[in-house]
């Protein structure tokens, strides 16, 4: 009898654990979830194997899209709540712009190497070493990982010796001001220098901590979604 009770308890625990895992997976962007479920691709022979974001495994960027049901106010509130928790329960206002220009450095920069070059990150050799695969979005280092429930489009990076780089673009229905406050708070509390630049339609946060450098650029697309580009070097 005791064996039967023990077996029943184990089955219930297993089902509960499975449900929790499924729920956690469902909260992730499919691109990131697919990347996390695949091998980490440290072996060059595995590069390009991941098909979790097949549009990202080619030689160029992809456009992130969000289905209508993922643009609701409930979705926005859920993402903002998760972001607040990830930031430690408090978001500080973003700093005032140190530089204001009429045009953005990112104008016309559509590929990962061009984005990194425009933002002044990495050497030419390191920028050229980046490849496109969804795994790089999943391997962004905190505090510059993808905003909660963001939908990833372009995802490129490199872990070559001396060339640790990431360039990831995603979209979210959350307003740009909330996204900027999230990244400025996390950068500051993690000890990174922080400068804000307003460049054309882009708000760019940029700074460094030792040899590690980052840039986060946001703007509002024509469809009212917020597009975010994160570029990092050395972290």
C-alpha positions in Angstrom: 0.0 0.0 0.0 2.8 2.4 0.9 4.5 1.7 -2.4 1.3 2.6 -4.2 1.0 5.9 -2.3 4.6 6.7 -3.0 4.2 5.9 -6.7 1.2 8.2 -6.9 3.0 11.0 -5.2 5.9 10.7 -7.6 3.6 10.8 -10.6 1.9 13.9 -9.3 5.2 15.7 -8.7 6.4 14.7 -12.2 3.3 16.1 -13.8 3.5 19.3 -11.7 7.1 19.8 -12.7 6.3 19.3 -16.3 3.4 21.8 -16.2 5.7 24.4 -14.6 8.4 23.8 -17.2 5.8 24.1 -20.0 4.6 27.4 -18.6 8.1 28.8 -18.4 8.8 27.8 -22.0 5.5 29.4 -23.1 6.6 32.7 -21.6 9.7 32.8 -23.7 10.0 34.2 -27.2 10.0 31.2 -29.5 13.3 32.2 -31.0 15.0 32.2 -27.6 13.3 29.0 -26.5 14.4 27.2 -29.6 18.0 28.4 -29.1 18.1 27.3 -25.5 16.8 23.9 -26.5 19.6 23.4 -29.1 23.3 22.7 -28.5 25.3 25.7 -27.5 27.3 25.5 -30.8 30.8 26.0 -29.3 31.8 23.4 -31.9 32.1 25.1 -35.3 30.7 22.0 -36.9 27.4 22.8 -35.1 27.1 26.3 -36.4 23.9 26.7 -38.5 22.3 23.5 -37.0 19.8 25.4 -34.9 16.5 25.8 -36.8 14.5 27.3 -33.9 14.7 30.6 -35.9 15.4 29.4 -39.4 15.1 32.9 -40.9 18.0 33.9 -38.7 20.5 31.2 -39.9 21.1 32.8 -43.3 23.5 35.5 -44.2 21.4 38.5 -43.1 18.9 40.0 -40.7 15.3 39.1 -40.3 12.3 41.2 -39.2 10.6 40.4 -35.9 6.9 40.3 -36.0 4.3 40.1 -33.2 1.0 38.4 -33.7 -2.1 40.7 -32.8 -2.8 38.7 -29.6 0.7 39.5 -28.3 0.1 43.3 -28.6 -2.8 43.6 -26.1 -2.7 45.7 -23.0 -2.6 42.6 -20.9 0.5 41.4 -22.7 2.1 44.9 -22.2 1.3 44.8 -18.5 2.7 41.3 -18.1 5.9 42.3 -19.9 6.3 45.5 -17.8 5.7 43.6 -14.6 8.4 41.0 -15.5 10.8 43.8 -16.4 10.2 45.5 -13.1 11.0 42.3 -11.2 14.1 41.8 -13.4 15.3 45.3 -12.5 15.0 44.6 -8.8 11.5 46.1 -8.2 12.4 49.7 -9.1 13.0 51.5 -12.4 14.9 54.8 -12.4 14.2 57.5 -15.0 16.6 57.5 -17.9 19.2 60.2 -17.9 18.8 63.3 -20.0 20.4 63.2 -23.4 24.1 64.2 -23.4 24.1 64.5 -27.2 21.2 65.3 -29.6 21.6 65.0 -33.3 19.1 65.1 -36.2 20.2 61.8 -37.7 20.9 58.4 -36.2 24.2 56.6 -36.6 22.1 53.5 -37.3 20.5 54.9 -40.4 21.1 52.4 -43.2 22.9 50.0 -40.9 20.8 46.8 -41.4 23.3 44.0 -40.9 25.0 43.1 -37.6 28.5 44.1 -38.7 27.2 47.5 -39.9 25.3 48.1 -36.7 28.3 47.3 -34.5 30.5 49.5 -36.7 28.0 52.4 -36.5 27.9 52.1 -32.7 31.7 51.9 -32.5 31.9 48.3 -31.1 34.5 45.7 -31.9 37.3 45.7 -34.5 36.6 45.1 -38.2 37.9 41.5 -37.8 35.6 40.8 -34.9 32.6 42.3 -36.6 33.3 40.1 -39.6 33.6 37.0 -37.4 29.9 37.2 -36.3 27.5 34.7 -37.7 23.7 34.6 -37.7 21.9 32.1 -35.5 19.1 32.4 -32.9 21.5 31.1 -30.2 23.1 34.5 -29.8 19.9 36.1 -28.5 19.7 33.5 -25.8 23.4 34.1 -24.9 23.1 37.9 -24.3 24.7 38.6 -20.9 22.8 40.4 -18.2 22.0 43.2 -17.8 21.5 43.5 -21.6 19.4 40.4 -22.3 16.2 40.7 -24.3 13.4 42.6 -22.6 10.8 40.2 -21.1 8.5 38.8 -23.8 10.3 40.6 -26.6 10.2 39.0 -30.1 13.6 38.5 -31.6 14.4 39.2 -35.2 18.1 39.6 -36.1 20.5 37.6 -33.9 24.2 37.5 -34.6 27.4 37.1 -32.6 30.8 35.6 -32.1 32.7 33.8 -29.3 36.0 33.8 -31.3 39.1 34.5 -29.1 39.2 38.2 -28.3 36.0 38.8 -30.3 33.1 38.1 -28.0 30.3 40.1 -29.6 26.5 40.1 -29.8 24.1 42.1 -32.0 20.4 41.3 -31.4 17.2 43.1 -32.6 13.8 42.5 -31.2 10.4 44.2 -31.0 8.0 44.7 -28.1 4.6 46.4 -27.7 5.9 48.1 -24.6 6.5 51.9 -25.0 10.1 53.0 -25.7 10.3 55.1 -22.5 9.7 52.0 -20.4 12.3 50.0 -22.3 14.9 52.8 -22.0 14.3 53.0 -18.3 14.7 49.3 -17.9 18.1 49.1 -19.6 19.4 52.4 -18.1 18.5 51.1 -14.6 20.1 47.7 -15.1 23.2 49.2 -16.7 23.7 51.7 -13.8 23.1 49.2 -11.1 25.5 46.8 -12.7 28.3 49.4 -12.6 28.4 50.4 -16.3 29.0 53.9 -17.4 25.9 55.3 -19.0 25.4 58.0 -21.6 22.1 58.7 -23.4 22.1 60.1 -27.0 19.0 61.2 -28.9 19.8 60.6 -32.5 17.0 61.3 -35.0 14.2 58.9 -34.0 16.6 56.7 -32.0 17.3 56.9 -28.3 20.7 55.3 -27.7 22.1 54.2 -24.3 25.8 53.5 -24.5 28.7 52.9 -22.1 31.3 50.5 -20.8 32.7 48.8 -17.7 36.4 48.0 -18.2 36.8 46.2 -21.5 33.1 45.4 -21.8 31.0 47.8 -23.9 27.3 48.0 -24.8 24.8 50.0 -26.8 21.0 49.8 -26.7 19.0 51.7 -29.3 15.2 52.1 -29.4 12.7 53.7 -31.7 9.0 53.4 -32.6 8.2 51.7 -35.8 5.4 52.7 -38.2 3.2 50.0 -36.7 3.7 51.5 -33.2 5.8 48.6 -31.9 9.1 49.4 -30.2 12.1 48.1 -32.0 15.2 47.6 -29.9 18.8 46.9 -31.0 21.3 45.6 -28.4 25.0 45.4 -29.3 27.7 44.2 -26.8 31.4 43.6 -27.0 33.5 41.8 -24.4 30.7 40.4 -22.3 
